[in-house]
Structures are given as structure tokens and as C-alpha cells.
Amino acid sequence: MSPADPPMSSTPKDVVWKRGKTKLFRYRRQTDYVYPVPYVMVPWLGISRTHVLDLLPGNSFIEFLVKQGYDVYLLDWGDIDEEDKDLGFDEGSLKIIPRAIERALEESEAQEVTINGICLGGTMSASYLALTPDAPVRNFVTIVAPIDFDEGGLYKTWLNEKYFPADLIVERYGGIPANLMSSAFKMLRPTIDAEALSGLWMNLESPDYPDSFKAMSKWANDYIGMPGKFFSQLSKDLYFKNKLFNGQFVLNGRTVDLKNIHQPLLVAGAKQDYIVPPLAARALGDAVSSTETEYIELTGGHISVFSGRQANQTLWPKMNEWLSARSK
């Protein structure tokens, strides 16, 4: 890191479990009282790094949660490369996520956790809970997590099996390499870099804006790959055939039935999300059997809804209000 770079991902933490490249971080307490139900964050697999969840001091989702008294854990999938081509929903949802939860329970000496699945981490977490009805999970929170892939926006169109050679790409590269991942997101919104620079120009006199811009820009241009098996399942089974929402998604020979999810559920969508449109995320609330569900749709994009400059006034306090009553 350059001395000119802002202090990203600086909330104190420890590695409490490791499996290959995957790590489970536990963030150090900063309050006298800590809620007894641990809070396990499961982010997306591949695409980008998890630094955006702990962007800057004072502008960090994780720092906020820790300072509210939550015992926060983060599952970090690591740098995905061609050697990880066989990592898919099966292993991620039915081996890695359960073991991370087990380790969090061991560390905290608790009986249950709250799972917060973000983006595709929410899709994977939903698959885990649907196949593990007796999981030691008290609450389930998803943020911009795609469930109904028929509402998947442009990606639904682009990943149509008739036109997109998913199998050929996986065969050639073992997955989606970082440079191709970068190109896909730039194509989805070609003006995004110009918009970011325009925002910087308009806010140069704001004392905090340049550091925030540099941190977000550094994260947004640091892509990582996606494993071949995971991408094949995502593109062919979910985006093309919508098998998860339709009750036809099979992992390790077992059908994923979202109605097996019964935990109190909070679903968050973003009004300006062009990656996971709000209807794609909102669908989870209608698919589960939970008697206590809530959907919130907030101003913001796919990332800015939980990591933008306004998130500390919108999503974060709303989540704290919901969680505090269910984490005692």
C-alpha cells in the first residue's frame, strides 16, 4: 500500500479459522457490552475483495457494527484463481459456511448466530439454510442478494445460454478471470468512471471526500476471479433457468427448498441497483416460511447502499434497530 493511500480495512481483527485461501476474521470488541448472538457476515464469492465492508475509519460497515456491540465475524473467500475452478455452491454452502459458523460458535461460546449474506453471499447463505433447517442460526439478514433471477436485469439477458459461451470460458480459463470480470461490470455501466471523476471534481473542497474517493476507487478497480463451477451454476442454473426461486436447484443431490427457511428475516434492496434489481432481492421474503419478515428498499446502488457516504444514516441504523432486539 502506498503511503498516500487511505487507511482501508483498518478495524482490528484476528484470523480465527482458515481453510485453504478462505479465512474467518473476528473483529475485536470495542464496547463494554457485547451482544451474545455473534454476527457472521458472508459476502460474495469472487468478483471483488471484502475491503469495501471496512472501507475507512468512520465510513465502515464493520466498524459501525463493532461499535454498536456486535461480535462480528467475516468470511473472506480469498483470492480466487484458476486453481479454485472446482469450488461451487455445493462446497461453499454446505461445507465452508457451516464450518465458519461452527468456528464462530466455538470462539464466542454461543448457541446461535445471525447470518448476514451480502450479494451472492446471501444467495449461498439462503441455500445453506434451506438445506439445513436445524442450523444454529437465530436471524437471517440479506443485503442486495439475488434470489429471483428472472428479475436479474441485464445480466439475465447477457447470460442467456443461447448466446453466452459459459462452458467454453470455464474450459479455457477454469472460471472467470479478473480482467473479464472487470470488463463485464464496466460494460454494465460504461459511464461509471466518468461519473466518479465528476463527483470528485464537484466535491474537491469537501475535506473527507478525496480519501473516500481514493478508497472506493482502489477497491472498485481491484477485481478477482470467480471459480468455474460456481460461475457455471450461477449462469446456467440460476440466471438462465432460475432454479433456486423455482425450487429446482440441486446441491449434493438435494433440492434447495427456500420454504425450509424459518428464521426472522430482514431483506434489504437498493432502489438504484442495476446489478441486483430490487425485485430480485425482495423475492426471498415471499419464498420462505418465516413468520417474521421485513423488506426495506433504500436509496443507493448495489454497493453504496451498505458502504456509501449515506449508509450510516440509512441502512446501518435500520439494521441496528432490527438486530438489537433479536441479538440478546
Long-range contacts (C-beta under 8 A, 24 or more apart in sequence): 4-214, 5-214, 5-215, 5-218, 6-56, 6-211, 6-212, 6-214, 6-215, 7-56, 7-57, 8-51, 8-54, 8-55, 8-56, 8-215, 8-218, 8-219, 9-50, 9-51, 9-54, 9-55, 10-54, 10-56, 10-57, 10-60, 11-54, 11-57, 11-60, 11-62, 11-63, 11-66, 13-74, 16-73, 16-103, 16-104, 16-107, 17-99, 17-100, 17-103, 19-96, 19-99, 20-78, 21-77, 21-78, 21-79, 21-80, 21-84, 22-75, 22-76, 22-77, 22-78, 22-96, 22-100, 23-75, 23-76, 23-78, 24-73, 24-74, 24-75, 24-76, 24-100, 24-103, 24-104, 25-73, 25-74, 25-76, 26-71, 26-72, 26-73, 26-104, 26-107, 27-62, 27-66, 27-72, 27-73, 27-74, 28-66, 29-66, 29-71, 30-66, 30-67, 31-66, 31-67, 31-68, 31-69, 33-69, 34-69, 34-70, 34-71, 35-69, 35-70, 35-71, 35-323, 35-324, 35-327, 35-328, 36-71, 36-108, 36-110, 36-327, 36-328, 37-71, 37-110, 37-112, 37-113, 37-114, 37-138, 37-139, 37-326, 37-327, 37-328, 38-70, 38-71, 38-72, 38-73, 38-104, 38-105, 38-107, 38-108, 38-110, 38-113, 38-114, 39-65, 39-70, 39-71, 39-72, 39-73, 39-113, 39-114, 39-116, 39-323, 39-327, 40-73, 40-74, 40-75, 40-100, 40-101, 40-104, 40-113, 40-114, 40-115, 40-116, 41-72, 41-73, 41-74, 41-75, 41-116, 41-118, 41-121, 42-75, 42-97, 42-100, 42-115, 42-116, 42-117, 42-118, 42-121, 42-122, 42-124, 42-125, 43-74, 43-75, 43-76, 43-77, 43-118, 43-119, 43-121, 44-118, 44-119, 44-120, 44-121, 45-77, 45-80, 45-87, 45-92, 45-120, 45-121, 45-124, 45-226, 45-227, 45-230, 46-77, 46-80, 46-175, 46-176, 46-181, 46-224, 46-225, 46-226, 46-227, 46-230, 46-231, 47-119, 47-120, 47-181, 47-223, 47-224, 47-226, 48-219, 48-220, 48-222, 48-223, 48-224, 49-219, 49-222, 49-224, 50-74, 50-76, 51-219, 52-216, 52-219, 52-303, 52-307, 53-118, 53-306, 53-307, 55-212, 55-215, 55-216, 55-219, 55-307, 56-211, 56-212, 56-215, 58-208, 59-208, 59-212, 59-215, 59-307, 59-309, 59-312, 61-306, 61-307, 61-311, 61-316, 64-312, 64-316, 64-320, 65-316, 65-320, 68-320, 68-324, 70-323, 70-327, 71-108, 71-110, 73-100, 73-104, 73-107, 73-113, 75-100, 75-121, 79-224, 80-175, 80-224, 80-225, 80-226, 80-227, 81-174, 81-175, 81-225, 82-173, 82-174, 82-175, 82-177, 82-225, 83-174, 84-174, 84-175, 84-225, 84-227, 85-170, 85-174, 85-175, 85-227, 85-228, 85-229, 86-227, 86-228, 86-229, 87-227, 87-229, 87-230, 88-227, 88-229, 88-230, 88-232, 88-233, 89-124, 89-127, 89-230, 89-233, 89-234, 89-249, 89-251, 90-229, 90-251, 90-252, 92-124, 92-230, 93-124, 93-125, 93-127, 93-128, 93-131, 93-251, 94-127, 94-128, 94-131, 94-132, 94-251, 94-252, 97-124, 97-125, 97-128, 98-128, 98-132, 98-135, 101-135, 101-136, 101-137, 105-136, 111-136, 112-136, 112-137, 112-138, 113-137, 113-138, 114-138, 114-139, 114-140, 114-141, 114-323, 114-326, 114-327, 115-139, 115-140, 115-141, 116-141, 116-142, 116-143, 117-141, 117-142, 117-143, 117-145, 118-142, 118-143, 118-144, 118-145, 118-306, 119-143, 119-144, 119-145, 119-146, 119-275, 119-276, 119-302, 120-145, 120-146, 120-234, 121-145, 122-146, 122-147, 122-281, 122-284, 123-147, 123-238, 123-244, 126-244, 126-258, 126-261, 126-284, 127-244, 127-249, 127-251, 127-256, 129-260, 129-261, 129-263, 130-256, 130-257, 130-258, 130-259, 130-260, 130-261, 131-251, 131-254, 131-256, 131-260, 133-260, 133-261, 133-262, 137-263, 138-263, 138-264, 138-326, 138-327, 139-263, 139-264, 139-265, 139-266, 139-323, 139-326, 139-327, 140-261, 140-263, 140-264, 140-265, 140-266, 140-290, 141-265, 141-266, 141-267, 141-268, 141-319, 141-322, 141-323, 142-265, 142-266, 142-267, 142-268, 142-281, 142-284, 143-268, 143-305, 143-306, 143-315, 144-268, 144-269, 144-270, 144-273, 144-275, 144-276, 144-281, 144-302, 144-305, 144-306, 145-267, 145-276, 145-281, 145-284, 146-238, 146-276, 146-280, 146-281, 147-244, 147-245, 147-258, 147-280, 147-281, 147-283, 147-284, 147-287, 148-242, 148-245, 148-279, 148-280, 148-282, 148-283, 149-238, 149-239, 149-242, 149-244, 149-245, 149-280, 150-242, 150-245, 151-277, 151-279, 151-280, 151-283, 152-239, 152-276, 152-277, 152-280, 153-274, 153-275, 153-276, 153-277, 153-280, 154-188, 154-274, 155-188, 155-239, 155-275, 156-239, 158-184, 159-235, 159-239, 159-240, 160-240, 161-235, 161-236, 161-240, 164-235, 166-231, 166-232, 166-235, 166-236, 167-232, 169-231, 170-228, 170-229, 170-231, 170-232, 173-225, 173-228, 174-227, 174-228, 175-225, 175-226, 175-227, 175-228, 175-230, 175-231, 176-225, 176-226, 176-228, 176-231, 177-225, 178-223, 178-224, 178-225, 179-223, 181-223, 181-224, 181-225, 181-226, 182-221, 182-223, 185-223, 185-275, 188-274, 188-275, 189-274, 196-220, 212-309, 216-307, 220-303, 245-283, 245-287, 258-284, 258-287, 258-288, 259-287, 259-288, 259-289, 260-289, 261-287, 261-288, 261-289, 261-290, 262-288, 262-289, 262-290, 262-291, 263-290, 264-290, 264-292, 264-293, 264-326, 265-290, 265-292, 265-293, 265-294, 266-293, 266-294, 266-296, 266-319, 266-322, 267-293, 267-294, 267-295, 267-296, 268-295, 268-296, 268-297, 268-298, 268-305, 268-306, 268-315, 268-318, 268-319, 269-295, 269-296, 269-297, 269-298, 269-305, 270-297, 270-298, 270-299, 270-300, 270-301, 270-302, 270-304, 270-305, 271-297, 271-298, 271-299, 271-300, 272-299, 272-300, 272-301, 273-300, 273-301, 273-302, 273-305, 274-301, 274-302, 275-301, 275-302, 276-302, 294-322
